[in-house]
Structure formats: C-alpha cells, structure tokens
Amino acid sequence: MLESQVYQCPYCGESVDALLDLSAGDQEYIEDCQVCCRPIVFDLQTDGTDWTLYVRGEND
C-alpha cells in the first residue's frame, strides 16, 4: 500500500512530497531533498494502516 505525504525539508524548509510504502512495516532510510539535495533521514512508523512519518537532518 502506497501513501503520499507532504513533509518539510529540515534544511531548506521547502514542502516536498514523499511516496511511502506502508506494506514494508517500520522503516528508517535516507533520501536526498528534491530541492536542496541534502540527505534527509526518514523514520516511518506503521502498522500497515496507521502511520507516522518523522524527518530530520542527517546529523540531528
């Protein structure tokens, strides 16, 4: 199950859209910001239906 979520980049502050895969369970991964290209750590907590997304800078 894929879910779209808008988040704010912790570096440049721009709103960016992310596509989340809720079927894979809890995840932590790094993706570069689509605007400023700096690495963002995504922490997705999910039970497959409900979910919470936390984003932070790589060194935070």
PyMOL Python script that loads the backbone (N, CA, C, O; Angstrom):
from pymol import cmd

cmd.read_pdbstr("""\
ATOM      1  N   MET A   1       0.838  -1.168   0.000  1.00  0.00           N
ATOM      2  CA  MET A   1       0.000   0.000   0.000  1.00  0.00           C
ATOM      3  C   MET A   1       0.888   1.238   0.000  1.00  0.00           C
ATOM      4  O   MET A   1       1.754   1.378   0.864  1.00  0.00           O
ATOM      5  N   LEU A   2       0.682   2.133  -0.957  1.00  0.00           N
ATOM      6  CA  LEU A   2       1.460   3.360  -1.059  1.00  0.00           C
ATOM      7  C   LEU A   2       0.624   4.543  -0.601  1.00  0.00           C
ATOM      8  O   LEU A   2      -0.576   4.619  -0.867  1.00  0.00           O
ATOM      9  N   GLU A   3       1.273   5.454   0.085  1.00  0.00           N
ATOM     10  CA  GLU A   3       0.597   6.640   0.616  1.00  0.00           C
ATOM     11  C   GLU A   3       1.469   7.854   0.304  1.00  0.00           C
ATOM     12  O   GLU A   3       2.688   7.804   0.468  1.00  0.00           O
ATOM     13  N   SER A   4       0.852   8.934  -0.141  1.00  0.00           N
ATOM     14  CA  SER A   4       1.567  10.170  -0.422  1.00  0.00           C
ATOM     15  C   SER A   4       1.537  11.061   0.821  1.00  0.00           C
ATOM     16  O   SER A   4       0.507  11.177   1.486  1.00  0.00           O
ATOM     17  N   GLN A   5       2.675  11.689   1.128  1.00  0.00           N
ATOM     18  CA  GLN A   5       2.769  12.558   2.306  1.00  0.00           C
ATOM     19  C   GLN A   5       3.654  13.756   1.983  1.00  0.00           C
ATOM     20  O   GLN A   5       4.741  13.599   1.428  1.00  0.00           O
ATOM     21  N   VAL A   6       3.192  14.940   2.328  1.00  0.00           N
ATOM     22  CA  VAL A   6       3.998  16.149   2.178  1.00  0.00           C
ATOM     23  C   VAL A   6       4.763  16.361   3.479  1.00  0.00           C
ATOM     24  O   VAL A   6       4.190  16.264   4.565  1.00  0.00           O
ATOM     25  N   TYR A   7       6.058  16.651   3.366  1.00  0.00           N
ATOM     26  CA  TYR A   7       6.887  16.928   4.534  1.00  0.00           C
ATOM     27  C   TYR A   7       7.693  18.192   4.267  1.00  0.00           C
ATOM     28  O   TYR A   7       7.802  18.641   3.125  1.00  0.00           O
ATOM     29  N   GLN A   8       8.249  18.755   5.314  1.00  0.00           N
ATOM     30  CA  GLN A   8       9.067  19.957   5.186  1.00  0.00           C
ATOM     31  C   GLN A   8      10.532  19.575   5.358  1.00  0.00           C
ATOM     32  O   GLN A   8      10.898  18.939   6.347  1.00  0.00           O
ATOM     33  N   CYS A   9      11.368  19.959   4.403  1.00  0.00           N
ATOM     34  CA  CYS A   9      12.798  19.667   4.472  1.00  0.00           C
ATOM     35  C   CYS A   9      13.397  20.347   5.699  1.00  0.00           C
ATOM     36  O   CYS A   9      13.183  21.542   5.902  1.00  0.00           O
ATOM     37  N   PRO A  10      14.152  19.602   6.528  1.00  0.00           N
ATOM     38  CA  PRO A  10      14.756  20.206   7.719  1.00  0.00           C
ATOM     39  C   PRO A  10      15.891  21.183   7.394  1.00  0.00           C
ATOM     40  O   PRO A  10      16.342  21.911   8.278  1.00  0.00           O
ATOM     41  N   TYR A  11      16.352  21.211   6.158  1.00  0.00           N
ATOM     42  CA  TYR A  11      17.445  22.105   5.761  1.00  0.00           C
ATOM     43  C   TYR A  11      16.930  23.385   5.105  1.00  0.00           C
ATOM     44  O   TYR A  11      17.198  24.488   5.582  1.00  0.00           O
ATOM     45  N   CYS A  12      16.185  23.228   4.001  1.00  0.00           N
ATOM     46  CA  CYS A  12      15.767  24.403   3.226  1.00  0.00           C
ATOM     47  C   CYS A  12      14.344  24.852   3.539  1.00  0.00           C
ATOM     48  O   CYS A  12      13.945  25.945   3.137  1.00  0.00           O
ATOM     49  N   GLY A  13      13.569  24.030   4.250  1.00  0.00           N
ATOM     50  CA  GLY A  13      12.222  24.409   4.648  1.00  0.00           C
ATOM     51  C   GLY A  13      11.155  24.238   3.585  1.00  0.00           C
ATOM     52  O   GLY A  13       9.984  24.520   3.836  1.00  0.00           O
ATOM     53  N   GLU A  14      11.539  23.782   2.400  1.00  0.00           N
ATOM     54  CA  GLU A  14      10.561  23.588   1.324  1.00  0.00           C
ATOM     55  C   GLU A  14       9.653  22.403   1.606  1.00  0.00           C
ATOM     56  O   GLU A  14      10.078  21.418   2.209  1.00  0.00           O
ATOM     57  N   SER A  15       8.407  22.497   1.172  1.00  0.00           N
ATOM     58  CA  SER A  15       7.471  21.379   1.260  1.00  0.00           C
ATOM     59  C   SER A  15       7.708  20.453   0.078  1.00  0.00           C
ATOM     60  O   SER A  15       7.734  20.893  -1.071  1.00  0.00           O
ATOM     61  N   VAL A  16       7.879  19.169   0.366  1.00  0.00           N
ATOM     62  CA  VAL A  16       8.196  18.173  -0.654  1.00  0.00           C
ATOM     63  C   VAL A  16       7.265  16.983  -0.460  1.00  0.00           C
ATOM     64  O   VAL A  16       6.874  16.678   0.666  1.00  0.00           O
ATOM     65  N   ASP A  17       6.910  16.313  -1.545  1.00  0.00           N
ATOM     66  CA  ASP A  17       6.018  15.161  -1.499  1.00  0.00           C
ATOM     67  C   ASP A  17       6.833  13.866  -1.482  1.00  0.00           C
ATOM     68  O   ASP A  17       7.757  13.692  -2.276  1.00  0.00           O
ATOM     69  N   ALA A  18       6.476  12.960  -0.566  1.00  0.00           N
ATOM     70  CA  ALA A  18       7.137  11.655  -0.478  1.00  0.00           C
ATOM     71  C   ALA A  18       6.094  10.562  -0.698  1.00  0.00           C
ATOM     72  O   ALA A  18       4.935  10.717  -0.315  1.00  0.00           O
ATOM     73  N   LEU A  19       6.509   9.461  -1.316  1.00  0.00           N
ATOM     74  CA  LEU A  19       5.654   8.301  -1.501  1.00  0.00           C
ATOM     75  C   LEU A  19       6.103   7.235  -0.509  1.00  0.00           C
ATOM     76  O   LEU A  19       7.240   6.768  -0.571  1.00  0.00           O
ATOM     77  N   LEU A  20       5.211   6.848   0.408  1.00  0.00           N
ATOM     78  CA  LEU A  20       5.544   5.924   1.492  1.00  0.00           C
ATOM     79  C   LEU A  20       4.972   4.541   1.206  1.00  0.00           C
ATOM     80  O   LEU A  20       3.820   4.421   0.789  1.00  0.00           O
ATOM     81  N   ASP A  21       5.766   3.501   1.424  1.00  0.00           N
ATOM     82  CA  ASP A  21       5.325   2.116   1.265  1.00  0.00           C
ATOM     83  C   ASP A  21       4.957   1.563   2.638  1.00  0.00           C
ATOM     84  O   ASP A  21       5.832   1.154   3.401  1.00  0.00           O
ATOM     85  N   LEU A  22       3.668   1.551   2.950  1.00  0.00           N
ATOM     86  CA  LEU A  22       3.208   1.116   4.269  1.00  0.00           C
ATOM     87  C   LEU A  22       3.245  -0.397   4.442  1.00  0.00           C
ATOM     88  O   LEU A  22       3.166  -0.884   5.570  1.00  0.00           O
ATOM     89  N   SER A  23       3.362  -1.152   3.353  1.00  0.00           N
ATOM     90  CA  SER A  23       3.343  -2.616   3.436  1.00  0.00           C
ATOM     91  C   SER A  23       4.649  -3.190   3.971  1.00  0.00           C
ATOM     92  O   SER A  23       4.700  -4.369   4.322  1.00  0.00           O
ATOM     93  N   ALA A  24       5.708  -2.381   4.042  1.00  0.00           N
ATOM     94  CA  ALA A  24       7.019  -2.873   4.467  1.00  0.00           C
ATOM     95  C   ALA A  24       7.246  -2.736   5.971  1.00  0.00           C
ATOM     96  O   ALA A  24       8.323  -3.088   6.453  1.00  0.00           O
ATOM     97  N   GLY A  25       6.268  -2.235   6.727  1.00  0.00           N
ATOM     98  CA  GLY A  25       6.433  -2.084   8.177  1.00  0.00           C
ATOM     99  C   GLY A  25       7.276  -0.868   8.524  1.00  0.00           C
ATOM    100  O   GLY A  25       7.492   0.008   7.687  1.00  0.00           O
ATOM    101  N   ASP A  26       7.751  -0.820   9.765  1.00  0.00           N
ATOM    102  CA  ASP A  26       8.582   0.293  10.225  1.00  0.00           C
ATOM    103  C   ASP A  26       9.856   0.365   9.394  1.00  0.00           C
ATOM    104  O   ASP A  26      10.455  -0.659   9.065  1.00  0.00           O
ATOM    105  N   GLN A  27      10.260   1.583   9.059  1.00  0.00           N
ATOM    106  CA  GLN A  27      11.433   1.771   8.201  1.00  0.00           C
ATOM    107  C   GLN A  27      12.207   3.015   8.623  1.00  0.00           C
ATOM    108  O   GLN A  27      11.630   3.973   9.137  1.00  0.00           O
ATOM    109  N   GLU A  28      13.500   2.989   8.405  1.00  0.00           N
ATOM    110  CA  GLU A  28      14.331   4.181   8.510  1.00  0.00           C
ATOM    111  C   GLU A  28      15.250   4.174   7.307  1.00  0.00           C
ATOM    112  O   GLU A  28      15.954   3.195   7.060  1.00  0.00           O
ATOM    113  N   TYR A  29      15.243   5.259   6.561  1.00  0.00           N
ATOM    114  CA  TYR A  29      16.056   5.329   5.348  1.00  0.00           C
ATOM    115  C   TYR A  29      16.428   6.784   5.077  1.00  0.00           C
ATOM    116  O   TYR A  29      15.868   7.702   5.676  1.00  0.00           O
ATOM    117  N   ILE A  30      17.377   6.980   4.171  1.00  0.00           N
ATOM    118  CA  ILE A  30      17.853   8.315   3.821  1.00  0.00           C
ATOM    119  C   ILE A  30      17.555   8.583   2.352  1.00  0.00           C
ATOM    120  O   ILE A  30      17.822   7.750   1.486  1.00  0.00           O
ATOM    121  N   GLU A  31      16.996   9.763   2.089  1.00  0.00           N
ATOM    122  CA  GLU A  31      16.775  10.239   0.723  1.00  0.00           C
ATOM    123  C   GLU A  31      17.223  11.685   0.659  1.00  0.00           C
ATOM    124  O   GLU A  31      17.117  12.418   1.643  1.00  0.00           O
ATOM    125  N   ASP A  32      17.722  12.095  -0.491  1.00  0.00           N
ATOM    126  CA  ASP A  32      18.115  13.488  -0.672  1.00  0.00           C
ATOM    127  C   ASP A  32      16.889  14.345  -0.928  1.00  0.00           C
ATOM    128  O   ASP A  32      15.947  13.911  -1.592  1.00  0.00           O
ATOM    129  N   CYS A  33      16.900  15.570  -0.398  1.00  0.00           N
ATOM    130  CA  CYS A  33      15.837  16.538  -0.652  1.00  0.00           C
ATOM    131  C   CYS A  33      15.773  16.809  -2.156  1.00  0.00           C
ATOM    132  O   CYS A  33      16.808  16.966  -2.804  1.00  0.00           O
ATOM    133  N   GLN A  34      14.576  16.864  -2.703  1.00  0.00           N
ATOM    134  CA  GLN A  34      14.395  17.119  -4.129  1.00  0.00           C
ATOM    135  C   GLN A  34      14.717  18.561  -4.500  1.00  0.00           C
ATOM    136  O   GLN A  34      14.890  18.875  -5.678  1.00  0.00           O
ATOM    137  N   VAL A  35      14.797  19.449  -3.494  1.00  0.00           N
ATOM    138  CA  VAL A  35      15.055  20.862  -3.753  1.00  0.00           C
ATOM    139  C   VAL A  35      16.528  21.206  -3.515  1.00  0.00           C
ATOM    140  O   VAL A  35      17.194  21.716  -4.415  1.00  0.00           O
ATOM    141  N   CYS A  36      17.046  20.928  -2.298  1.00  0.00           N
ATOM    142  CA  CYS A  36      18.414  21.348  -1.950  1.00  0.00           C
ATOM    143  C   CYS A  36      19.437  20.208  -2.015  1.00  0.00           C
ATOM    144  O   CYS A  36      20.634  20.448  -1.857  1.00  0.00           O
ATOM    145  N   CYS A  37      18.986  18.984  -2.242  1.00  0.00           N
ATOM    146  CA  CYS A  37      19.847  17.801  -2.422  1.00  0.00           C
ATOM    147  C   CYS A  37      20.597  17.355  -1.169  1.00  0.00           C
ATOM    148  O   CYS A  37      21.532  16.561  -1.278  1.00  0.00           O
ATOM    149  N   ARG A  38      20.222  17.834   0.009  1.00  0.00           N
ATOM    150  CA  ARG A  38      20.878  17.384   1.246  1.00  0.00           C
ATOM    151  C   ARG A  38      20.182  16.135   1.763  1.00  0.00           C
ATOM    152  O   ARG A  38      18.989  15.950   1.522  1.00  0.00           O
ATOM    153  N   PRO A  39      20.916  15.266   2.478  1.00  0.00           N
ATOM    154  CA  PRO A  39      20.348  13.989   2.934  1.00  0.00           C
ATOM    155  C   PRO A  39      19.385  14.152   4.111  1.00  0.00           C
ATOM    156  O   PRO A  39      19.705  14.791   5.113  1.00  0.00           O
ATOM    157  N   ILE A  40      18.209  13.563   3.967  1.00  0.00           N
ATOM    158  CA  ILE A  40      17.166  13.606   4.995  1.00  0.00           C
ATOM    159  C   ILE A  40      16.931  12.190   5.494  1.00  0.00           C
ATOM    160  O   ILE A  40      16.806  11.259   4.698  1.00  0.00           O
ATOM    161  N   VAL A  41      16.870  12.024   6.822  1.00  0.00           N
ATOM    162  CA  VAL A  41      16.563  10.728   7.419  1.00  0.00           C
ATOM    163  C   VAL A  41      15.052  10.644   7.602  1.00  0.00           C
ATOM    164  O   VAL A  41      14.444  11.490   8.258  1.00  0.00           O
ATOM    165  N   PHE A  42      14.459   9.615   7.014  1.00  0.00           N
ATOM    166  CA  PHE A  42      13.029   9.352   7.152  1.00  0.00           C
ATOM    167  C   PHE A  42      12.851   8.217   8.149  1.00  0.00           C
ATOM    168  O   PHE A  42      13.489   7.171   8.029  1.00  0.00           O
ATOM    169  N   ASP A  43      11.985   8.426   9.130  1.00  0.00           N
ATOM    170  CA  ASP A  43      11.661   7.392  10.115  1.00  0.00           C
ATOM    171  C   ASP A  43      10.156   7.169  10.028  1.00  0.00           C
ATOM    172  O   ASP A  43       9.375   7.991  10.507  1.00  0.00           O
ATOM    173  N   LEU A  44       9.748   6.056   9.415  1.00  0.00           N
ATOM    174  CA  LEU A  44       8.339   5.736   9.209  1.00  0.00           C
ATOM    175  C   LEU A  44       7.923   4.653  10.189  1.00  0.00           C
ATOM    176  O   LEU A  44       8.474   3.552  10.196  1.00  0.00           O
ATOM    177  N   GLN A  45       6.943   4.984  11.014  1.00  0.00           N
ATOM    178  CA  GLN A  45       6.374   4.026  11.966  1.00  0.00           C
ATOM    179  C   GLN A  45       4.980   3.674  11.458  1.00  0.00           C
ATOM    180  O   GLN A  45       4.144   4.561  11.288  1.00  0.00           O
ATOM    181  N   THR A  46       4.714   2.365  11.210  1.00  0.00           N
ATOM    182  CA  THR A  46       3.422   1.971  10.671  1.00  0.00           C
ATOM    183  C   THR A  46       3.024   0.575  11.104  1.00  0.00           C
ATOM    184  O   THR A  46       3.868  -0.284  11.360  1.00  0.00           O
ATOM    185  N   ASP A  47       1.730   0.373  11.179  1.00  0.00           N
ATOM    186  CA  ASP A  47       1.206  -0.968  11.422  1.00  0.00           C
ATOM    187  C   ASP A  47       0.532  -1.495  10.150  1.00  0.00           C
ATOM    188  O   ASP A  47      -0.169  -2.506  10.191  1.00  0.00           O
ATOM    189  N   GLY A  48       0.745  -0.817   9.035  1.00  0.00           N
ATOM    190  CA  GLY A  48       0.154  -1.198   7.762  1.00  0.00           C
ATOM    191  C   GLY A  48      -1.080  -0.381   7.422  1.00  0.00           C
ATOM    192  O   GLY A  48      -1.478  -0.327   6.259  1.00  0.00           O
ATOM    193  N   THR A  49      -1.692   0.255   8.412  1.00  0.00           N
ATOM    194  CA  THR A  49      -2.874   1.081   8.186  1.00  0.00           C
ATOM    195  C   THR A  49      -2.612   2.508   8.668  1.00  0.00           C
ATOM    196  O   THR A  49      -2.651   3.454   7.880  1.00  0.00           O
ATOM    197  N   ASP A  50      -2.347   2.653   9.951  1.00  0.00           N
ATOM    198  CA  ASP A  50      -1.995   3.952  10.520  1.00  0.00           C
ATOM    199  C   ASP A  50      -0.485   4.132  10.431  1.00  0.00           C
ATOM    200  O   ASP A  50       0.266   3.159  10.482  1.00  0.00           O
ATOM    201  N   TRP A  51      -0.045   5.379  10.299  1.00  0.00           N
ATOM    202  CA  TRP A  51       1.391   5.624  10.178  1.00  0.00           C
ATOM    203  C   TRP A  51       1.747   7.013  10.676  1.00  0.00           C
ATOM    204  O   TRP A  51       0.905   7.909  10.745  1.00  0.00           O
ATOM    205  N   THR A  52       3.027   7.168  11.024  1.00  0.00           N
ATOM    206  CA  THR A  52       3.589   8.452  11.418  1.00  0.00           C
ATOM    207  C   THR A  52       4.955   8.569  10.735  1.00  0.00           C
ATOM    208  O   THR A  52       5.754   7.634  10.755  1.00  0.00           O
ATOM    209  N   LEU A  53       5.203   9.717  10.139  1.00  0.00           N
ATOM    210  CA  LEU A  53       6.476   9.962   9.463  1.00  0.00           C
ATOM    211  C   LEU A  53       7.220  11.061  10.200  1.00  0.00           C
ATOM    212  O   LEU A  53       6.675  12.138  10.442  1.00  0.00           O
ATOM    213  N   TYR A  54       8.474  10.783  10.558  1.00  0.00           N
ATOM    214  CA  TYR A  54       9.372  11.774  11.155  1.00  0.00           C
ATOM    215  C   TYR A  54      10.517  12.003  10.173  1.00  0.00           C
ATOM    216  O   TYR A  54      11.065  11.046   9.626  1.00  0.00           O
ATOM    217  N   VAL A  55      10.880  13.264   9.947  1.00  0.00           N
ATOM    218  CA  VAL A  55      12.029  13.581   9.099  1.00  0.00           C
ATOM    219  C   VAL A  55      12.989  14.436   9.899  1.00  0.00           C
ATOM    220  O   VAL A  55      12.580  15.257  10.720  1.00  0.00           O
ATOM    221  N   ARG A  56      14.276  14.233   9.646  1.00  0.00           N
ATOM    222  CA  ARG A  56      15.309  15.004  10.351  1.00  0.00           C
ATOM    223  C   ARG A  56      16.554  15.080   9.484  1.00  0.00           C
ATOM    224  O   ARG A  56      16.733  14.296   8.553  1.00  0.00           O
ATOM    225  N   GLY A  57      17.401  16.029   9.806  1.00  0.00           N
ATOM    226  CA  GLY A  57      18.665  16.140   9.104  1.00  0.00           C
ATOM    227  C   GLY A  57      19.571  14.971   9.454  1.00  0.00           C
ATOM    228  O   GLY A  57      19.390  14.337  10.493  1.00  0.00           O
ATOM    229  N   GLU A  58      20.518  14.688   8.622  1.00  0.00           N
ATOM    230  CA  GLU A  58      21.401  13.528   8.798  1.00  0.00           C
ATOM    231  C   GLU A  58      22.195  13.584  10.098  1.00  0.00           C
ATOM    232  O   GLU A  58      22.478  12.536  10.679  1.00  0.00           O
ATOM    233  N   ASN A  59      22.561  14.768  10.572  1.00  0.00           N
ATOM    234  CA  ASN A  59      23.377  14.894  11.783  1.00  0.00           C
ATOM    235  C   ASN A  59      22.584  15.320  13.005  1.00  0.00           C
ATOM    236  O   ASN A  59      23.176  15.669  14.026  1.00  0.00           O
ATOM    237  N   ASP A  60      21.270  15.300  12.929  1.00  0.00           N
ATOM    238  CA  ASP A  60      20.425  15.688  14.074  1.00  0.00           C
ATOM    239  C   ASP A  60      20.208  14.536  15.013  1.00  0.00           C
ATOM    240  O   ASP A  60      19.523  14.685  16.025  1.00  0.00           O
TER     241      ASP A  60
END
""", "prot")
cmd.dss("prot")
cmd.show_as("cartoon", "prot")
cmd.util.cbc("prot")
cmd.orient("prot")
